[in-house]
């Protein structure tokens, strides 16, 4: 697994951009957005 650098500032706000392969528009679908949101929440709990 890669050794990513991670900022560990308590209470910080982060911004990131997601671009799909060949800019496919599947992130416009509600169920896909919910899955992405749940994945982000799960990853934030792992700490």
N, CA, C and O atoms as a CHARMM CRD file, in Angstrom:
* protein
*
  188
    1    1 UNK  N      0.84100  -1.17700   0.00000 PROA 1      0.00000
    2    1 UNK  CA     0.00000   0.00000   0.00000 PROA 1      0.00000
    3    1 UNK  C      0.88300   1.23600   0.00000 PROA 1      0.00000
    4    1 UNK  O      1.90800   1.26300   0.68100 PROA 1      0.00000
    5    2 UNK  N      0.50000   2.25500  -0.75200 PROA 2      0.00000
    6    2 UNK  CA     1.32600   3.47100  -0.80700 PROA 2      0.00000
    7    2 UNK  C      1.40800   4.15900   0.54900 PROA 2      0.00000
    8    2 UNK  O      0.53000   4.00300   1.39800 PROA 2      0.00000
    9    3 UNK  N      2.45900   4.90700   0.73100 PROA 3      0.00000
   10    3 UNK  CA     2.65200   5.66000   1.96100 PROA 3      0.00000
   11    3 UNK  C      2.21800   7.10700   1.71500 PROA 3      0.00000
   12    3 UNK  O      3.05500   7.96700   1.44000 PROA 3      0.00000
   13    4 UNK  N      0.91900   7.37400   1.81400 PROA 4      0.00000
   14    4 UNK  CA     0.39300   8.70600   1.55700 PROA 4      0.00000
   15    4 UNK  C      0.71100   9.63200   2.72000 PROA 4      0.00000
   16    4 UNK  O      0.73700   9.21100   3.87700 PROA 4      0.00000
   17    5 UNK  N      0.95300  10.90100   2.39800 PROA 5      0.00000
   18    5 UNK  CA     1.10100  11.91600   3.44000 PROA 5      0.00000
   19    5 UNK  C     -0.29700  12.35300   3.84100 PROA 5      0.00000
   20    5 UNK  O     -1.15200  12.58100   2.98500 PROA 5      0.00000
   21    6 UNK  N     -0.52400  12.46800   5.10900 PROA 6      0.00000
   22    6 UNK  CA    -1.84200  12.87900   5.58400 PROA 6      0.00000
   23    6 UNK  C     -1.68800  13.99300   6.61700 PROA 6      0.00000
   24    6 UNK  O     -0.88200  13.90600   7.54300 PROA 6      0.00000
   25    7 UNK  N     -2.48100  15.03100   6.42700 PROA 7      0.00000
   26    7 UNK  CA    -2.51100  16.10200   7.42500 PROA 7      0.00000
   27    7 UNK  C     -3.35700  15.61700   8.58800 PROA 7      0.00000
   28    7 UNK  O     -4.41600  15.02300   8.38300 PROA 7      0.00000
   29    8 UNK  N     -2.90900  15.86000   9.78100 PROA 8      0.00000
   30    8 UNK  CA    -3.64900  15.39100  10.95900 PROA 8      0.00000
   31    8 UNK  C     -3.97100  16.57000  11.86200 PROA 8      0.00000
   32    8 UNK  O     -3.62900  16.57600  13.04500 PROA 8      0.00000
   33    9 UNK  N     -4.62800  17.55900  11.29300 PROA 9      0.00000
   34    9 UNK  CA    -5.01600  18.73000  12.04600 PROA 9      0.00000
   35    9 UNK  C     -6.44400  18.53900  12.54400 PROA 9      0.00000
   36    9 UNK  O     -7.37900  18.45800  11.74700 PROA 9      0.00000
   37   10 UNK  N     -6.60800  18.46800  13.84500 PROA 10     0.00000
   38   10 UNK  CA    -7.92400  18.23000  14.41600 PROA 10     0.00000
   39   10 UNK  C     -8.88700  19.35200  14.01900 PROA 10     0.00000
   40   10 UNK  O     -8.57100  20.53400  14.15700 PROA 10     0.00000
   41   11 UNK  N    -10.06300  18.96400  13.52500 PROA 11     0.00000
   42   11 UNK  CA   -11.08200  19.92900  13.15200 PROA 11     0.00000
   43   11 UNK  C    -10.85900  20.61500  11.82100 PROA 11     0.00000
   44   11 UNK  O    -11.60000  21.52900  11.46000 PROA 11     0.00000
   45   12 UNK  N     -9.84600  20.18600  11.08700 PROA 12     0.00000
   46   12 UNK  CA    -9.53500  20.82700   9.80800 PROA 12     0.00000
   47   12 UNK  C    -10.58200  20.47600   8.75100 PROA 12     0.00000
   48   12 UNK  O    -11.30300  19.48700   8.87700 PROA 12     0.00000
   49   13 UNK  N    -10.65000  21.29000   7.72700 PROA 13     0.00000
   50   13 UNK  CA   -11.53500  21.06100   6.59200 PROA 13     0.00000
   51   13 UNK  C    -10.67700  20.72000   5.38500 PROA 13     0.00000
   52   13 UNK  O     -9.65000  21.35500   5.14500 PROA 13     0.00000
   53   14 UNK  N    -11.09700  19.72100   4.63100 PROA 14     0.00000
   54   14 UNK  CA   -10.32700  19.28400   3.47300 PROA 14     0.00000
   55   14 UNK  C    -11.18400  19.39700   2.22100 PROA 14     0.00000
   56   14 UNK  O    -12.40100  19.21900   2.27800 PROA 14     0.00000
   57   15 UNK  N    -10.56400  19.68500   1.11900 PROA 15     0.00000
   58   15 UNK  CA   -11.23900  19.77000  -0.16900 PROA 15     0.00000
   59   15 UNK  C    -10.52900  18.83500  -1.12600 PROA 15     0.00000
   60   15 UNK  O     -9.30000  18.82000  -1.18900 PROA 15     0.00000
   61   16 UNK  N    -11.28600  18.06200  -1.86500 PROA 16     0.00000
   62   16 UNK  CA   -10.67200  17.23700  -2.89200 PROA 16     0.00000
   63   16 UNK  C    -11.60700  17.17300  -4.08900 PROA 16     0.00000
   64   16 UNK  O    -12.81200  17.39900  -3.97100 PROA 16     0.00000
   65   17 UNK  N    -11.04200  16.86800  -5.21300 PROA 17     0.00000
   66   17 UNK  CA   -11.80300  16.79300  -6.46000 PROA 17     0.00000
   67   17 UNK  C    -11.80400  15.35200  -6.93100 PROA 17     0.00000
   68   17 UNK  O    -10.78000  14.67100  -6.87400 PROA 17     0.00000
   69   18 UNK  N    -12.94500  14.89200  -7.39300 PROA 18     0.00000
   70   18 UNK  CA   -13.06500  13.54600  -7.94000 PROA 18     0.00000
   71   18 UNK  C    -13.39000  13.66400  -9.42100 PROA 18     0.00000
   72   18 UNK  O    -14.35400  14.32100  -9.81200 PROA 18     0.00000
   73   19 UNK  N    -12.57800  13.02400 -10.22200 PROA 19     0.00000
   74   19 UNK  CA   -12.83500  12.97900 -11.66100 PROA 19     0.00000
   75   19 UNK  C    -12.92000  11.50900 -12.05200 PROA 19     0.00000
   76   19 UNK  O    -12.03200  10.72100 -11.72600 PROA 19     0.00000
   77   20 UNK  N    -13.97000  11.15100 -12.73800 PROA 20     0.00000
   78   20 UNK  CA   -14.16900   9.76500 -13.13800 PROA 20     0.00000
   79   20 UNK  C    -13.39000   9.45000 -14.41100 PROA 20     0.00000
   80   20 UNK  O    -12.98500  10.34900 -15.14800 PROA 20     0.00000
   81   21 UNK  N    -13.19400   8.18100 -14.65000 PROA 21     0.00000
   82   21 UNK  CA   -12.52800   7.71500 -15.85600 PROA 21     0.00000
   83   21 UNK  C    -13.28200   8.22300 -17.07300 PROA 21     0.00000
   84   21 UNK  O    -14.48300   8.00000 -17.22000 PROA 21     0.00000
   85   22 UNK  N    -12.55900   8.90500 -17.93600 PROA 22     0.00000
   86   22 UNK  CA   -13.13300   9.51300 -19.14600 PROA 22     0.00000
   87   22 UNK  C    -14.31600  10.42600 -18.84500 PROA 22     0.00000
   88   22 UNK  O    -15.20700  10.62800 -19.67000 PROA 22     0.00000
   89   23 UNK  N    -14.28700  10.96100 -17.64500 PROA 23     0.00000
   90   23 UNK  CA   -15.31300  11.91800 -17.18000 PROA 23     0.00000
   91   23 UNK  C    -16.74000  11.40500 -17.34300 PROA 23     0.00000
   92   23 UNK  O    -17.65200  12.15000 -17.70200 PROA 23     0.00000
   93   24 UNK  N    -16.90500  10.11800 -17.07100 PROA 24     0.00000
   94   24 UNK  CA   -18.24800   9.54000 -17.10200 PROA 24     0.00000
   95   24 UNK  C    -19.08800  10.18900 -16.00400 PROA 24     0.00000
   96   24 UNK  O    -18.55400  10.56700 -14.96100 PROA 24     0.00000
   97   25 UNK  N    -20.37000  10.32100 -16.22400 PROA 25     0.00000
   98   25 UNK  CA   -21.24000  11.07000 -15.32700 PROA 25     0.00000
   99   25 UNK  C    -21.96400  10.20200 -14.29400 PROA 25     0.00000
  100   25 UNK  O    -23.06500  10.56000 -13.87400 PROA 25     0.00000
  101   26 UNK  N    -21.39700   9.09900 -13.88000 PROA 26     0.00000
  102   26 UNK  CA   -22.12500   8.24900 -12.93800 PROA 26     0.00000
  103   26 UNK  C    -22.19200   8.82900 -11.52600 PROA 26     0.00000
  104   26 UNK  O    -22.97900   8.34600 -10.71300 PROA 26     0.00000
  105   27 UNK  N    -21.39300   9.84800 -11.21000 PROA 27     0.00000
  106   27 UNK  CA   -21.49200  10.47200  -9.89100 PROA 27     0.00000
  107   27 UNK  C    -22.72800  11.36100  -9.77000 PROA 27     0.00000
  108   27 UNK  O    -22.98900  11.92400  -8.70700 PROA 27     0.00000
  109   28 UNK  N    -23.47600  11.48400 -10.84000 PROA 28     0.00000
  110   28 UNK  CA   -24.73600  12.25000 -10.80700 PROA 28     0.00000
  111   28 UNK  C    -25.87900  11.40700 -10.25500 PROA 28     0.00000
  112   28 UNK  O    -26.95100  11.93300  -9.96000 PROA 28     0.00000
  113   29 UNK  N    -25.66000  10.11800 -10.11600 PROA 29     0.00000
  114   29 UNK  CA   -26.70000   9.21900  -9.62000 PROA 29     0.00000
  115   29 UNK  C    -26.69200   9.22300  -8.08700 PROA 29     0.00000
  116   29 UNK  O    -25.63900   9.10200  -7.46100 PROA 29     0.00000
  117   30 UNK  N    -27.86900   9.36300  -7.50300 PROA 30     0.00000
  118   30 UNK  CA   -27.99600   9.48600  -6.04600 PROA 30     0.00000
  119   30 UNK  C    -27.36600   8.31000  -5.30000 PROA 30     0.00000
  120   30 UNK  O    -26.67600   8.51900  -4.30200 PROA 30     0.00000
  121   31 UNK  N    -27.58900   7.08600  -5.76200 PROA 31     0.00000
  122   31 UNK  CA   -27.04600   5.92400  -5.04400 PROA 31     0.00000
  123   31 UNK  C    -25.51600   5.90000  -5.08400 PROA 31     0.00000
  124   31 UNK  O    -24.88300   5.42800  -4.13900 PROA 31     0.00000
  125   32 UNK  N    -24.92600   6.39600  -6.14900 PROA 32     0.00000
  126   32 UNK  CA   -23.46400   6.43900  -6.25400 PROA 32     0.00000
  127   32 UNK  C    -22.90600   7.52100  -5.32900 PROA 32     0.00000
  128   32 UNK  O    -21.88800   7.31200  -4.67000 PROA 32     0.00000
  129   33 UNK  N    -23.56700   8.66800  -5.28100 PROA 33     0.00000
  130   33 UNK  CA   -23.12500   9.74100  -4.37000 PROA 33     0.00000
  131   33 UNK  C    -23.21600   9.28200  -2.91700 PROA 33     0.00000
  132   33 UNK  O    -22.33300   9.58300  -2.11400 PROA 33     0.00000
  133   34 UNK  N    -24.27300   8.56000  -2.57800 PROA 34     0.00000
  134   34 UNK  CA   -24.41100   8.04200  -1.21100 PROA 34     0.00000
  135   34 UNK  C    -23.29200   7.05800  -0.88400 PROA 34     0.00000
  136   34 UNK  O    -22.75300   7.07300   0.22300 PROA 34     0.00000
  137   35 UNK  N    -22.94500   6.20700  -1.83900 PROA 35     0.00000
  138   35 UNK  CA   -21.86300   5.23600  -1.61900 PROA 35     0.00000
  139   35 UNK  C    -20.53500   5.95800  -1.40600 PROA 35     0.00000
  140   35 UNK  O    -19.75600   5.57800  -0.53100 PROA 35     0.00000
  141   36 UNK  N    -20.27300   6.99400  -2.19800 PROA 36     0.00000
  142   36 UNK  CA   -19.04100   7.76900  -2.03800 PROA 36     0.00000
  143   36 UNK  C    -19.02500   8.45600  -0.67800 PROA 36     0.00000
  144   36 UNK  O    -18.00800   8.42900   0.01500 PROA 36     0.00000
  145   37 UNK  N    -20.13400   9.06700  -0.29000 PROA 37     0.00000
  146   37 UNK  CA   -20.23200   9.74100   1.00600 PROA 37     0.00000
  147   37 UNK  C    -20.00400   8.74500   2.14000 PROA 37     0.00000
  148   37 UNK  O    -19.27700   9.04600   3.08700 PROA 37     0.00000
  149   38 UNK  N    -20.60900   7.57600   2.05700 PROA 38     0.00000
  150   38 UNK  CA   -20.42400   6.55700   3.09200 PROA 38     0.00000
  151   38 UNK  C    -18.97700   6.08500   3.16700 PROA 38     0.00000
  152   38 UNK  O    -18.45500   5.83900   4.25400 PROA 38     0.00000
  153   39 UNK  N    -18.33100   5.96100   2.01200 PROA 39     0.00000
  154   39 UNK  CA   -16.92200   5.56800   1.99200 PROA 39     0.00000
  155   39 UNK  C    -16.03400   6.59700   2.67000 PROA 39     0.00000
  156   39 UNK  O    -15.10700   6.24800   3.40100 PROA 39     0.00000
  157   40 UNK  N    -16.32400   7.86300   2.42500 PROA 40     0.00000
  158   40 UNK  CA   -15.54400   8.93900   3.05900 PROA 40     0.00000
  159   40 UNK  C    -15.76600   8.91600   4.56700 PROA 40     0.00000
  160   40 UNK  O    -14.81300   9.04500   5.33400 PROA 40     0.00000
  161   41 UNK  N    -17.00800   8.75500   4.99600 PROA 41     0.00000
  162   41 UNK  CA   -17.29100   8.69200   6.43500 PROA 41     0.00000
  163   41 UNK  C    -16.60300   7.49600   7.09000 PROA 41     0.00000
  164   41 UNK  O    -16.05100   7.61500   8.18300 PROA 41     0.00000
  165   42 UNK  N    -16.63700   6.37500   6.43700 PROA 42     0.00000
  166   42 UNK  CA   -15.98200   5.16300   6.96900 PROA 42     0.00000
  167   42 UNK  C    -14.47700   5.36400   7.07400 PROA 42     0.00000
  168   42 UNK  O    -13.86700   4.98400   8.07400 PROA 42     0.00000
  169   43 UNK  N    -13.87700   5.95600   6.05300 PROA 43     0.00000
  170   43 UNK  CA   -12.43300   6.19800   6.08100 PROA 43     0.00000
  171   43 UNK  C    -12.05200   7.16100   7.20100 PROA 43     0.00000
  172   43 UNK  O    -10.98600   7.02500   7.80200 PROA 43     0.00000
  173   44 UNK  N    -12.91200   8.12600   7.48100 PROA 44     0.00000
  174   44 UNK  CA   -12.59900   9.08300   8.55200 PROA 44     0.00000
  175   44 UNK  C    -12.69600   8.43900   9.93000 PROA 44     0.00000
  176   44 UNK  O    -12.07300   8.92100  10.87600 PROA 44     0.00000
  177   45 UNK  N    -13.45600   7.37100  10.06100 PROA 45     0.00000
  178   45 UNK  CA   -13.58300   6.67000  11.34500 PROA 45     0.00000
  179   45 UNK  C    -12.43200   5.72800  11.61800 PROA 45     0.00000
  180   45 UNK  O    -12.22900   5.33200  12.76600 PROA 45     0.00000
  181   46 UNK  N    -11.67700   5.36000  10.61400 PROA 46     0.00000
  182   46 UNK  CA   -10.60200   4.36000  10.74000 PROA 46     0.00000
  183   46 UNK  C     -9.47300   4.86300  11.62200 PROA 46     0.00000
  184   46 UNK  O     -8.80600   4.06100  12.27600 PROA 46     0.00000
  185   47 UNK  N     -9.24500   6.15100  11.65900 PROA 47     0.00000
  186   47 UNK  CA    -8.13200   6.71500  12.43000 PROA 47     0.00000
  187   47 UNK  C     -8.14800   6.14500  13.77400 PROA 47     0.00000
  188   47 UNK  O     -7.29600   6.48000  14.59700 PROA 47     0.00000
